[in-house]
Amino acid sequence: MRHPIGGEIVGSVSENVVETPAVEWLTMPDLVEALDLPLGRVRRLIDEHYLVGSRRTGVFAVPAAFVVDGQPLSSLRGTIIVLQDAGFTDDELIDWLFEEEESLGRSPIAALLAGHKSAVRRLARTLA
């Protein structure tokens, strides 16, 4: 299997995850506080793809950039679904969102935060 970002996947995905050192992570207790929602509702947001996270730090956590003004980033859900449909794992799609993308002139997450979801999704669809 080829890694969507590039390279051959060997072994488990967690061994091949690109470390994104600039990413601030929110654990489940952090998410409950940041979203001001009960734990069950936060889990539902994750199950329904409004948020996505990783266990790469040892505990499940979501990048803090995915929460804006106490809400999940509105343009994130559709983008997550497009990337999952393209075969990305949660770790791979998080890496892709934070990796600089030449055609966007910035990372896809920066483009989403700037309100350019159409450009990000158009690019994500080409990865399938």
Residue pairs with C-beta under 8 A, 6 or more apart in sequence:
1 8
1 9
2 8
2 9
3 9
3 16
3 92
4 86
4 87
4 88
4 92
4 96
4 127
5 18
5 92
5 95
5 96
5 99
7 16
9 16
10 16
13 89
13 91
13 92
14 55
14 56
14 91
17 54
17 56
17 91
17 92
17 95
18 95
18 99
19 56
20 94
20 95
20 98
20 99
22 98
23 63
23 64
23 65
23 94
23 98
24 63
24 64
24 65
25 57
25 61
25 62
25 63
25 64
26 34
26 61
26 62
26 63
26 64
26 67
27 59
27 60
27 61
28 39
28 42
28 43
28 59
28 60
28 61
30 61
31 42
31 51
31 62
31 67
32 38
32 39
32 42
34 64
34 67
34 70
35 41
35 42
35 45
35 67
35 70
35 71
35 72
36 70
37 45
42 51
45 51
45 72
46 52
46 53
46 62
48 77
49 77
49 80
49 81
49 84
50 72
50 76
50 77
51 62
51 66
51 67
51 72
51 76
52 62
52 66
52 76
52 80
52 90
52 93
52 94
53 60
53 61
53 62
53 63
53 90
53 94
54 60
54 61
54 90
54 91
54 94
55 61
56 91
63 94
63 97
63 98
63 109
65 73
65 98
65 109
65 113
66 72
66 73
66 76
66 109
67 73
68 113
73 112
73 113
75 112
75 115
75 117
75 120
76 112
78 117
78 121
79 97
79 108
79 112
79 117
79 120
79 121
79 124
80 93
82 121
82 124
82 125
83 92
83 93
83 96
83 124
83 127
84 93
85 128
86 124
86 125
86 127
86 128
87 128
88 96
88 127
96 108
96 124
96 127
97 107
97 108
97 109
97 112
98 107
98 108
98 109
99 107
99 108
100 106
100 107
101 107
101 108
101 111
101 123
103 123
104 110
104 111
104 116
104 119
104 120
104 123
106 114
108 120
108 123
108 124
111 117
111 119
111 120
112 120
